[in-house]
Amino acid sequence: MSESDWEAACHHTDTCALTGSAAFFMGIPKSHVLVNGPLWCYFYALRYLEDAAGYLSQRMTCTQPGGTAIVYGTEDDLLRGFDAIKAMDTPERVFVENNCSISMIGDDIAGIAARADLPWPVYAMDSGGVRGGFAGGWEKGLLRVVQEMKPQETVPKTVNLLGATPFLLQGRQDTEEIKRLLRLAGYTVTAAPGAGSSWEEILRAPSASLNIVVRDELGRRAAEAMERDFGVPWISAGLPYGMRGTETWLARILAAAPGGNMTPVREEIRARNTALRHITMDMESLWGPLWFDRILIAALPSEAAGLAEAVRGEWADTERLTVLLQHPSEQTIPAADEVLTAGQDDAAVRDVLEGWTGGLVMGSSHETARLLRLEKPFTACHIAYPSTDRLFLTDLPFCGVRGAEYLCERLWNAKLAEQETACRDRGM
């Protein structure tokens, strides 16, 4: 891992792979994560995860090996960690995650667990930051679970969601909205691994008639493995943003898994979009069109791509739309004037921020904090973690029909706040 990739993963736009794999396993009920490493790595991951779901320390603990572990191994530390789990929890599975330094020791964790005669299966993973960022760790966790699956008879009109997670901003709400839309169209979601599905549901995943990959950086490799091993076809659908975007998204799924019914979703979109358009036309008559001189969208590729199309195609307009991807991707974004990748285009990102003269920033506190330090004017609409300068308590999603209404509301309120600031600056 290059120095610039490390800096991006641990300090700027991403988190380490240990955090990503912990997020995957914490998204499965009755799982316990044992971080085999120092408290720094444990608290770093726990702090991020508890932004989305509190009290995870009851299901996530740490061995905190001593200074001699690099030489003599971590067996004694692991045994103490297993004893602590037995005293406080009754998990279905325990996942031991080695951090960067412990990964180099080469402990036989499976053998140590077998000798301990534990009441639950133990799985071991090397998931330190030197092996990638959040997406790499999450993806590796999902691939590890795919290894536990067995071939099954296909059940018609059933689907899996791959790449859904509650540990991205409004991720739980987005997953529920996607499930709602699929049910409305006549599909049954067999499993969403790492997004609330039980172990029983996850192990039934090979029976689905289609895998829907909502985030390529999290779920694509698992979809390829399941097609190879179990014959489950898959589609890279991305995330449904906006009214038209949601309808297009669902139409692609119906084409890949025939038998669904588009009519109920289409009728809901038509009715709610008519009401939304009436409200926004009133706002336009008072304040003019929803325009921002510049727009910056900074997020994981699947979020960034879908939002860019919805923002420019349905909600707002701008002179220049810049997209900053938090993870490398080959995905094309036609709506964007400029696409940059964190850790690869850092000089260009610096130029964008240092040359910023005002506009809408759809990203996280990383972007707003940097613009504040540069004393640049901006209007913020957070769509990603970390979110330390905006509070989210709503159960509304960003995706789907309900998400289209919510984001349209937030964008209009951002414009109105910008107008109020301009009026105060002019002394009006």
ChimeraX attribute file (.defattr): number of C-alpha atoms within 10 A of each C-alpha:
attribute: neighborCount
match mode: 1-to-1
recipient: residues
	/A:1	9
	/A:2	9
	/A:3	10
	/A:4	12
	/A:5	20
	/A:6	20
	/A:7	14
	/A:8	21
	/A:9	23
	/A:10	16
	/A:11	12
	/A:12	15
	/A:13	25
	/A:14	27
	/A:15	23
	/A:16	29
	/A:17	31
	/A:18	31
	/A:19	30
	/A:20	30
	/A:21	30
	/A:22	28
	/A:23	28
	/A:24	27
	/A:25	26
	/A:26	25
	/A:27	23
	/A:28	20
	/A:29	17
	/A:30	16
	/A:31	19
	/A:32	26
	/A:33	26
	/A:34	23
	/A:35	27
	/A:36	29
	/A:37	26
	/A:38	18
	/A:39	15
	/A:40	11
	/A:41	21
	/A:42	24
	/A:43	16
	/A:44	15
	/A:45	22
	/A:46	21
	/A:47	14
	/A:48	18
	/A:49	22
	/A:50	14
	/A:51	15
	/A:52	17
	/A:53	14
	/A:54	11
	/A:55	10
	/A:56	16
	/A:57	16
	/A:58	12
	/A:59	20
	/A:60	22
	/A:61	22
	/A:62	24
	/A:63	24
	/A:64	19
	/A:65	19
	/A:66	13
	/A:67	9
	/A:68	9
	/A:69	17
	/A:70	15
	/A:71	8
	/A:72	12
	/A:73	17
	/A:74	24
	/A:75	18
	/A:76	14
	/A:77	18
	/A:78	24
	/A:79	16
	/A:80	13
	/A:81	20
	/A:82	20
	/A:83	13
	/A:84	14
	/A:85	20
	/A:86	14
	/A:87	9
	/A:88	10
	/A:89	13
	/A:90	15
	/A:91	17
	/A:92	16
	/A:93	19
	/A:94	22
	/A:95	22
	/A:96	28
	/A:97	27
	/A:98	26
	/A:99	25
	/A:100	20
	/A:101	16
	/A:102	21
	/A:103	18
	/A:104	11
	/A:105	15
	/A:106	12
	/A:107	16
	/A:108	13
	/A:109	19
	/A:110	14
	/A:111	11
	/A:112	16
	/A:113	19
	/A:114	12
	/A:115	10
	/A:116	13
	/A:117	9
	/A:118	12
	/A:119	11
	/A:120	13
	/A:121	14
	/A:122	21
	/A:123	16
	/A:124	18
	/A:125	20
	/A:126	23
	/A:127	30
	/A:128	24
	/A:129	25
	/A:130	20
	/A:131	17
	/A:132	20
	/A:133	27
	/A:134	27
	/A:135	27
	/A:136	21
	/A:137	28
	/A:138	28
	/A:139	23
	/A:140	22
	/A:141	26
	/A:142	22
	/A:143	18
	/A:144	15
	/A:145	17
	/A:146	20
	/A:147	12
	/A:148	9
	/A:149	16
	/A:150	14
	/A:151	15
	/A:152	15
	/A:153	11
	/A:154	17
	/A:155	14
	/A:156	15
	/A:157	20
	/A:158	22
	/A:159	28
	/A:160	28
	/A:161	26
	/A:162	27
	/A:163	29
	/A:164	28
	/A:165	27
	/A:166	22
	/A:167	22
	/A:168	19
	/A:169	21
	/A:170	23
	/A:171	19
	/A:172	21
	/A:173	20
	/A:174	25
	/A:175	24
	/A:176	20
	/A:177	21
	/A:178	23
	/A:179	20
	/A:180	17
	/A:181	19
	/A:182	23
	/A:183	16
	/A:184	17
	/A:185	21
	/A:186	17
	/A:187	20
	/A:188	18
	/A:189	23
	/A:190	24
	/A:191	26
	/A:192	25
	/A:193	28
	/A:194	29
	/A:195	25
	/A:196	22
	/A:197	17
	/A:198	18
	/A:199	18
	/A:200	9
	/A:201	15
	/A:202	21
	/A:203	20
	/A:204	18
	/A:205	29
	/A:206	27
	/A:207	22
	/A:208	24
	/A:209	23
	/A:210	28
	/A:211	33
	/A:212	26
	/A:213	24
	/A:214	24
	/A:215	22
	/A:216	24
	/A:217	20
	/A:218	27
	/A:219	25
	/A:220	21
	/A:221	17
	/A:222	25
	/A:223	29
	/A:224	17
	/A:225	15
	/A:226	23
	/A:227	16
	/A:228	11
	/A:229	15
	/A:230	19
	/A:231	19
	/A:232	23
	/A:233	18
	/A:234	24
	/A:235	18
	/A:236	18
	/A:237	18
	/A:238	18
	/A:239	26
	/A:240	28
	/A:241	28
	/A:242	30
	/A:243	25
	/A:244	19
	/A:245	22
	/A:246	24
	/A:247	19
	/A:248	14
	/A:249	17
	/A:250	23
	/A:251	17
	/A:252	14
	/A:253	20
	/A:254	18
	/A:255	10
	/A:256	16
	/A:257	20
	/A:258	12
	/A:259	13
	/A:260	19
	/A:261	17
	/A:262	17
	/A:263	11
	/A:264	12
	/A:265	19
	/A:266	17
	/A:267	11
	/A:268	14
	/A:269	21
	/A:270	13
	/A:271	10
	/A:272	16
	/A:273	18
	/A:274	11
	/A:275	12
	/A:276	15
	/A:277	11
	/A:278	11
	/A:279	11
	/A:280	17
	/A:281	13
	/A:282	11
	/A:283	15
	/A:284	12
	/A:285	9
	/A:286	9
	/A:287	13
	/A:288	10
	/A:289	16
	/A:290	18
	/A:291	18
	/A:292	21
	/A:293	13
	/A:294	18
	/A:295	27
	/A:296	25
	/A:297	28
	/A:298	30
	/A:299	26
	/A:300	24
	/A:301	25
	/A:302	23
	/A:303	22
	/A:304	25
	/A:305	26
	/A:306	20
	/A:307	28
	/A:308	24
	/A:309	18
	/A:310	23
	/A:311	22
	/A:312	16
	/A:313	14
	/A:314	16
	/A:315	20
	/A:316	16
	/A:317	17
	/A:318	15
	/A:319	10
	/A:320	16
	/A:321	21
	/A:322	20
	/A:323	27
	/A:324	22
	/A:325	24
	/A:326	23
	/A:327	24
	/A:328	14
	/A:329	13
	/A:330	6
	/A:331	10
	/A:332	10
	/A:333	17
	/A:334	11
	/A:335	20
	/A:336	19
	/A:337	11
	/A:338	13
	/A:339	21
	/A:340	19
	/A:341	20
	/A:342	23
	/A:343	23
	/A:344	15
	/A:345	13
	/A:346	14
	/A:347	11
	/A:348	13
	/A:349	19
	/A:350	12
	/A:351	10
	/A:352	13
	/A:353	17
	/A:354	14
	/A:355	11
	/A:356	17
	/A:357	12
	/A:358	17
	/A:359	22
	/A:360	23
	/A:361	23
	/A:362	24
	/A:363	24
	/A:364	24
	/A:365	21
	/A:366	18
	/A:367	20
	/A:368	24
	/A:369	13
	/A:370	14
	/A:371	18
	/A:372	11
	/A:373	8
	/A:374	13
	/A:375	11
	/A:376	16
	/A:377	16
	/A:378	19
	/A:379	21
	/A:380	25
	/A:381	20
	/A:382	25
	/A:383	23
	/A:384	21
	/A:385	20
	/A:386	19
	/A:387	17
	/A:388	13
	/A:389	11
	/A:390	11
	/A:391	8
	/A:392	11
	/A:393	6
	/A:394	8
	/A:395	11
	/A:396	19
	/A:397	23
	/A:398	27
	/A:399	29
	/A:400	29
	/A:401	25
	/A:402	19
	/A:403	22
	/A:404	29
	/A:405	20
	/A:406	16
	/A:407	23
	/A:408	21
	/A:409	14
	/A:410	15
	/A:411	22
	/A:412	20
	/A:413	14
	/A:414	21
	/A:415	20
	/A:416	16
	/A:417	14
	/A:418	19
	/A:419	13
	/A:420	13
	/A:421	14
	/A:422	12
	/A:423	11
	/A:424	9
	/A:425	9
	/A:426	8
	/A:427	7
	/A:428	7
